[in-house]
């Protein structure tokens, strides 16, 4: 399984979330195979712009998701902070 963590762009103005896509074929991705990995409802600090995802395996059972956020409800691209979320491994694709 392949996983792609990427920005979600809201209204073509700013990044408001990190989405994760999955595929069994690196050359073919289904746009329906996705989930929200981080957004304002999940972040303790970032309620405005959220983006720039990067993931690193911390240990056998944990994936670290690093992302940047604007404090409060700001949507600009200045004065962002870096945050980290822990995601339990293994990742599982949602089966509809």
C-alpha positions as CSV (number, residue, x, y, z in Angstrom):
1,X,0.0,0.0,0.0
2,X,1.2,3.5,-0.9
3,X,0.4,6.5,1.2
4,X,0.5,10.2,0.2
5,X,0.2,13.0,2.8
6,X,-0.6,16.3,1.2
7,X,-2.1,19.7,1.6
8,X,-5.8,20.4,1.1
9,X,-6.4,23.8,-0.4
10,X,-9.6,25.5,0.7
11,X,-11.4,27.7,-1.9
12,X,-8.1,28.0,-3.8
13,X,-6.9,30.5,-1.1
14,X,-5.0,28.6,1.7
15,X,-4.2,25.2,3.0
16,X,-6.7,24.2,5.7
17,X,-5.9,20.5,6.2
18,X,-3.6,17.6,5.6
19,X,-5.2,14.8,3.7
20,X,-3.9,11.3,3.1
21,X,-4.5,9.3,0.0
22,X,-3.8,5.6,-0.5
23,X,-3.3,3.3,-3.5
24,X,-2.1,-0.2,-4.2
25,X,-0.7,1.0,-7.5
26,X,1.8,3.8,-7.4
27,X,0.8,4.8,-11.0
28,X,-2.9,4.9,-10.4
29,X,-4.6,6.9,-7.6
30,X,-8.4,7.0,-7.0
31,X,-9.4,10.5,-5.7
32,X,-12.1,8.8,-3.6
33,X,-9.5,6.9,-1.6
34,X,-8.7,9.6,0.9
35,X,-9.1,10.8,4.5
36,X,-8.4,13.8,6.6
37,X,-5.2,13.3,8.6
38,X,-5.2,16.7,10.3
39,X,-7.5,19.8,10.3
40,X,-8.7,22.5,12.7
41,X,-11.0,20.1,14.5
42,X,-8.1,17.8,15.4
43,X,-5.3,20.4,16.1
44,X,-5.0,21.9,19.5
45,X,-3.1,24.9,18.3
46,X,-3.9,25.5,14.6
47,X,-7.4,26.6,13.8
48,X,-6.6,28.5,10.6
49,X,-4.1,27.6,7.9
50,X,-2.7,24.0,8.2
51,X,-0.3,22.4,5.8
52,X,3.2,21.4,4.8
53,X,2.9,17.8,6.0
54,X,5.8,15.4,6.5
55,X,5.8,12.0,8.1
56,X,8.5,10.1,10.0
57,X,8.3,6.7,11.5
58,X,9.0,7.1,15.2
59,X,9.0,3.5,16.3
60,X,7.3,0.2,15.3
61,X,3.9,1.5,16.4
62,X,3.9,5.2,15.7
63,X,4.1,7.6,12.7
64,X,4.9,11.2,13.4
65,X,3.0,13.8,11.3
66,X,4.7,17.2,11.2
67,X,2.7,20.1,9.9
68,X,2.7,23.9,10.1
69,X,-0.2,26.0,11.4
70,X,-1.2,29.6,11.7
71,X,-2.2,30.6,15.2
72,X,-5.9,31.2,15.9
73,X,-8.0,31.5,12.8
74,X,-5.5,33.2,10.6
75,X,-5.1,32.0,7.0
76,X,-2.0,33.9,5.9
77,X,1.4,32.2,5.3
78,X,3.5,34.2,7.9
79,X,4.4,33.4,11.5
80,X,3.4,29.8,11.3
81,X,4.4,27.2,14.0
82,X,5.4,23.6,13.5
83,X,3.3,20.9,15.2
84,X,3.5,17.2,15.5
85,X,0.8,14.6,15.8
86,X,1.2,10.9,16.5
87,X,-0.6,8.4,14.3
88,X,-0.8,4.7,15.3
89,X,0.7,2.1,13.0
90,X,-0.1,0.2,10.9
91,X,-2.1,2.5,8.7
92,X,-5.3,1.1,7.4
93,X,-7.2,2.2,4.3
94,X,-10.8,2.9,4.9
95,X,-12.9,0.3,3.0
96,X,-16.2,1.6,1.8
